[in-house]
Structure formats: structure tokens, C-alpha cells
Amino acid sequence: MNYRLIGSVLILLRINSIFTRTLYECDHYSVSCGCGRHNVELTSSRIVGGEEAIPLSWSMMVSIQHRSSHKHFCGGSILADSYILTAAHCVDGQTPDQILVVAGIHNKSDEDGLIRRVAQIFVHPHWSSYQNQHDIAILRLSQPLEFIYNRFLTRTCIPHVHWPNNIQDYPSTSTRLAAIGWGRTKMNDSVSSPDNLLQVEVFTIDNNDPICNKSLYDAEIQFCAALYEGGKDSCQGDSGGPILQWLGDRWEQVGLTSFSQGCAVAGDPSIYTRLSYYNHWIRSIVVDTDIRPPVTHTCDNEKVSCGCSYTDVEITPSRIVGGEEAVPYSWSFIVSIQHLSMNDHFCGGSIFSDFYIITAAHCVVDKSPYDIQIAAGIHNRSDPNGAIREVEQIHIHPNWSSSSSARLHDIALLRLSHPLDLRTNPLLTRVCVPNVQLPTLVETYPANGTRLTTIGWGNIRQSVFDNSPDNLHQVQVFTIDNNDPICNKSLFDKEVQFCAADYEGDK
């Protein structure tokens, strides 16, 4: 294998400067990726050889090693419990049985790290060693990493840029980035490879800048980062390692180290693979191959009066396109709202009490109570054996408004003509609703990064006009920060609305 390619670590010229040390406080309770075991501290100064990272502050980082010698040769990052992201040139020509992945370590020779063999190597189909095009690969591990039981591990966050025109501007010019790794601290000097993980602060360079443009083959799939005057850059031994930007509550991996013409040489920045371009390819590998057992959420039906169903919920912790079918009667508070004349489903709702159903205002705003019915206690939306109730009255929120840009106060209550038999029908239960007392907490509930489940009989693919499933479906998503660009552009009032999705899409 050719190791002339250069990867990420951390060279600095010996120049006197003032230390500026910044603490990046991660929101460990709200985010599900991009936070290490400890907070990151970065020094904005030109320290020769980079600076040692705080142990376990970059918990998404892994060492990729030769299985025969346990010697580190490339870096990588944890995509999911069974998947590692790295550079194609690191593993091209290798077989899975030649490689080990070591996670949860600070010293690259640490024998207490979590070691995993590799079961499969996915090199990007368009990878070419000429100018290192599409220099990205994914490793599938033989056994998953155990996030639940190992606090030293976390997965990396990857970008969620949806507009093709924005891909080559992400990360934007002059963005402050952190590169990490165990690579050499001097060009062509094997002795200078550090034992402990190092970190360095660099900045993205404009794609059209001459010092970047001369090395950049394709700005859509690559970007440059370094210091203009040199002194901080990448060097041999840490290709495949992550370069990340701070988002305010977590670190997002925007690239992985591909190559450089030199170490910290002014005018020769390092080239990184631009992850925003590869979102769909990464997702296709993880979605298509990541088959994991479902997680059962056991409810205490004897002690609680709401939120528990006839059977326990089971959710598969993988990105299944369009969601997955729910266990029958595991969401006993869901109801189908139907046209009375045709018995066809058009909206969902939930049981608030024996007489009342919660739904969206836009579902019923133009309807008469005599036009609709609800079907409760069903799994298949066409099940004739459900508890059918006609609607007596519709209560739409007094401040409901609809425009081309926003739906505000999109909530309604339906009063049923006859009560549901919550005490005698085991397939029915009422939903729990939050009781947040402090007004200042309203717009932060649920918190950013909270794992949520959405359920319903709606279309499972946006591109198909009618692909509604007959059986109830469920999918896991996460709340997105109100100020995140992908949320903020659609959110009209964060006090009455919030965003949720999977950052990688498809849910």
C-alpha cells in the first residue's frame, strides 16, 4: 500500500505568540453525536507539533491499525455502532482481515481500548488515486461498539446540506476547524509520531485562492484548510481522521484528511474530503446493511394511567427508509380520523380522554362534525373491528392561522358523541401530555437532540402520490435546534412549533 499520501496531524512552526485557550462546552444531555466524554479545549497559538488533546475529549476518533503488528497507520471516526468512516487510500488494496479498529483511547498504544475486527470494506465506487478523488471509505465492524455500556465512545455528526448548490461552500471560507490525530509532527520523520492524540486549529481556505486551487482537483468533493502563513497543517500518518467545526453545542465532522504536499508549509494547505457531498452515499451503506435487533420499551401498565399500550413498543435503531411497521396495538392512543361517508383515513389523532381526541387544526378546519368519524383500537387503518365514534363538536384553537409560509397554533380537539371505553377495552389508552410550568422552558421542550418517535398511516415516500401503508408505521427522529439553519428557515414561531427529523434524512 502506498503511504505517500498525507494525513492529518498537526504541525506548527516555532513562532512566539499569545496563547488563547478556548473551552468548548458540549451539550451532553441533549445531543446524540459530536460530544466527547470530556469537553474540548483548543489553544489558538502556533505550538510546534500541535497540542495534546484532553484525554477522551474526541470520543468519536479511532485508530486504524495493522492487525499483524497493532501499528497505527490511519485515523477514522465512528459513524454508528458498526461503522467507521475513513479515507479510501487508507484501505484500498487491504482485506478486512488485515485491519483492526481501536476505539476509546487517548494513547495509540493503549491496550485497554475497545478493539474490533473489520467484516467489510466499502470504498467509494468512484475512488481514484489520481488527485485523490472521492477519497472516502466505510468499514463495517465484525461486532458493534457498545455505546450504552462505554462512556468513552460517541458517534460523529455529519453534515446535512440538502441543496446541491451549497455543497461546495460547506464548510464556508475561513471557518475555524479542529483537526485531530496521531500522525507525524515532522515531514518524513517516523520518530516524531506522537503516542497521545493531538489536535490543532486551522481555517478553511477559499476554493479559488491560488494556494488552494493549485492542489484542489474538484471543489465539490474536496476543500483546503491550514494557516495562510503556514505553521499549522497536516502531516503523514493520520489520513482518514476527522476535521470538525463547532456548532455551538456539538462538533460536526465536515471532512476527513486526504493529502498534503508538505507539513505546515506556507502555500501548501492540506486537502480534505468534503463530507457534505457524500451524505447520500454514507446513508446508503449504513441503511442498506445496518440490520440490528429492535429495542423493546417496556411500559409499567399497572402504575401509570397514560402513555402505555396493550403491547410494548419495539423500535429498530437503524435508519429504515419510510419507517417500520409498529408492533400491533403498541400505540393504543393513536386514532385514525376518517371521512364518515367513505370510511377512508385522512389524518391521525390521539386519545386525550374518553370523550376527546387531539389532532391538528388543519385536518378539520373546513369540516363539519357530521363529516368525520374516528377509529380507535386498530392497527390496520381499514380494520372494521375498531372502536368507531362519530364526532359531536370540533374545537379549533382560537389563534389558529394558516398562510403560505406558516401554520400557527395548529391544534384542535374533537369531542366524541359517545365516550371510548378506556376501562374495559385493553386496546385503548389515553396519551400523556407535558405539563411545563415555567414559560421560559416552553420553547426548549423537548430539548435539542431528544430522541422521539412519530407514528401514523401517512405516505412513506414523498415522491409517490399515494404510498400510504395499511398498517401503522413508526420511525425514530430527533429534535433539531431552533436556530439550526435547516429548522430556522421553516420555523415561524419557536414558542408554538419545533423541528424534528433525522439529520441524515430519510425519516
C-alpha positions, -999 to +999 in steps of 0.1 A: +000+000+000+013+035-009+016+057+021+030+087+003-005+102+009-005+126+037-030+128+065-039+149+094-017+159+121-008+189+135+024+207+126+033+241+140+062+264+134+080+278+164+067+313+164+062+333+196+025+341+200+000+347+227-019+317+239-057+319+236-073+288+251-110+282+244-132+257+262-160+242+240-188+231+263-208+203+247-245+197+255-240+161+266-277+158+277-294+170+245-273+159+215-267+124+203-235+129+184-204+150+183-197+153+220-167+136+237-165+122+272-149+155+282-151+190+268-126+201+242-100+228+249-082+243+220-052+267+220-052+294+193-014+296+191+014+282+169+027+254+191+053+232+174+039+198+168+003+207+178-010+203+213-021+172+232-059+169+234-076+164+267-080+126+271-113+113+257-124+148+245-127+134+210-145+102+217-156+097+181-119+092+170-105+057+163-071+043+154-070+021+123-042-005+128-024-033+111-038-065+126-004-083+124+015-056+143-011-035+160+006-004+145-014+027+138-015+037+102-046+058+097-074+076+116-111+072+114-143+083+131-173+064+145-204+068+122-226+043+140-220+013+164-210-009+135-195+016+110-162+036+108-156+065+084-121+068+069-102+076+037-102+053+007-065+055+002-060+041+038-078+008+030-077+005-008-060-029-015-064-041+020-086-070+030-109-069+061-088-095+080-057-072+078-072-044+097-082-036+133-101-006+147-093+006+182-117+030+199-120+047+232-082+055+235-060+086+240-027+068+237-025+049+204-007+020+221-033+018+249-041-019+255-074-010+272-090+003+241-121-013+225-107-035+196-128-046+167-121-066+136-134-054+103-160-075+085-164-055+053-147-025+035-168-001+014-146+020-008-164+047-028-171+034-062-156+065-079-124+065-058-093+073-079-058+077-066-053+104-093-057+136-073-073+115-046-108+118-060-137+105-038-112+096-011-137+081+014-144+046+027-166+030+053-156+000+075-182-024+088-171-039+121-175-076+129-191-067+162-208-034+171-193-009+195-213-007+227-223+030+232-247+022+260-220+005+282-189+025+272-190+062+281-157+067+262-174+063+228-196+085+208-206+088+171-195+116+149-221+141+135-220+145+097-233+175+076-269+176+064-266+200+035-296+194+012-291+219-015-266+209-042-256+245-049-244+248-013-223+217-011-190+232-022-195+262+002-198+239+032-178+245+054-176+281+043-144+300+038-125+310+070-144+286+092-125+277+123-118+239+123-102+213+145-081+185+131-071+156+153-049+126+151-018+106+159+002+114+127+037+126+124+047+160+136+076+164+112+076+156+075+093+122+067+103+117+103+088+084+117+102+092+152+080+123+155+047+104+155+031+111+189+017+085+213-011+107+226-038+122+205-030+157+192-053+185+180-048+217+160-069+247+149-069+256+112-092+275+089-108+267+056-093+285+026-114+298-004-117+272-032-105+299-057-075+310-037-043+302-057-027+283-029-057+261-027-067+259-063-034+245-075-039+213-053-077+211-054-090+188-082-127+192-076-141+218-051-174+199-049-157+169-033-126+185-016-117+215+003-085+231+017-076+241+053-045+254+070-030+287+081-020+312+054+014+317+069+020+280+075+028+266+109-003+245+113-012+218+089-014+181+082+013+155+080+020+118+074+002+092+094-033+104+101-051+102+068-088+093+073-090+112+105-118+138+111-117+176+108-146+192+126-164+225+132-181+237+163-219+242+161-224+258+195-235+226+213-216+198+195-188+191+169-197+183+133-173+164+111-171+184+079-143+165+063-117+137+065-080+141+059-069+132+024-035+145+014-010+174+015+021+184-004+041+191+028+038+196+065+028+231+076+045+247+046+031+282+038+013+280+004+007+242+006-025+236+026-039+201+033-067+187+012-098+172+029-126+151+015-158+172+017-184+152+036-214+173+026-211+158-009-212+122+004-243+123+026-264+100+004-236+075-002-229+072+035-265+068+043-269+041+016-242+020+031-255+023+067-292+020+058-288-010+034-265-030+056-272-020+092-296-046+105-299-046+142-323-061+167-352-039+178-351-023+212-381-030+235-395-002+256-414-019+285-442+001+300-455-001+335-492-005+328-500-012+365-486+021+378-492+047+351-526+060+338-514+072+304-488+066+277-488+028+280-503+004+255-516-031+252-482-044+239-447-030+244-431-008+218-403-022+198-382+001+176-353-008+154-324+016+160-314+019+123-324+043+095-352+024+078-364+044+048-401+052+054-401+039+089-411+004+100-443-013+109-452-009+146-460-039+168-498-042+167-515-023+195-482-009+209-495+026+203-530+023+218-537+060+220-534+066+182-567+070+163-575+073+126-596+103+116-618+093+087-644+107+063-677+094+076-691+088+041-662+067+028-645+054+060-612+065+045-583+077+066-571+113+062-554+123+094-542+110+127-550+119+163-545+107+199-569+099+227-568+128+253-597+114+274-627+091+269-646+120+251-617+140+235-593+135+206-562+157+199-554+164+163-541+192+140-563+222+132-556+220+095-571+185+095-605+196+105-608+234+099-630+231+069-651+202+081-684+197+099-686+173+129-710+153+107-684+148+081-659+128+102-655+098+125-627+083+145-615+047+146-596+037+177-580+004+188-568-005+153-535-015+137-548-017+101-565+015+091-592-004+073-600-027+103-638-028+107-635-041+143-621-009+158-640+014+182-658+037+158-671+070+172-688+099+155-678+135+163-702+158+181-681+190+182-648+204+168-628+229+189-601+247+169-576+268+187-588+304+186-554+317+173-551+291+145-540+307+113-527+293+080-506+311+054-483+300+026-454+303+050-466+290+083-493+272+103-496+287+137-514+271+167-521+241+146-541+221+172-577+211+176-599+189+199-627+167+188-655+159+212-670+125+206-707+117+205-701+087+228-672+080+252-645+055+244-644+025+269-609+031+283-616+010+314-629-021+296-611-021+263-575-031+267-566-019+232-573+018+242-554+041+264-550+079+267-519+099+257-498+117+282-492+154+276-464+176+290-470+199+319-443+226+317-449+252+344-422+278+335-429+299+304-392+303+298-389+265+294-417+261+268-396+268+237-369+244+248-392+215+255-385+189+241-348+197+243-325+198+212-314+163+202-342+145+221-350+111+206-386+110+195-410+086+178-436+096+152-464+073+143-491+072+117-506+058+085-493+086+062-473+083+030-439+068+035-422+084+004-427+120-006-421+113-043-450+089-045-485+104-045-502+076-026-479+052-008-498+051+025-493+019+044-523-001+056-507-009+089-494+016+115-458+027+110-433+043+134-400+060+130-374+075+153-363+111+148-345+138+168-355+173+177-334+199+159-321+231+174-345+260+168-316+281+154-302+254+131-304+267+095-325+237+083-350+243+111-349+281+112-359+285+076-392+267+082-400+276+118-422+306+122-426+307+159-404+285+181-427+290+211-455+271+194-435+249+169-404+228+168-385+208+142-377+171+142-361+148+117-331+126+112-301+147+103-291+123+076-326+124+061-350+095+050-371+098+082 
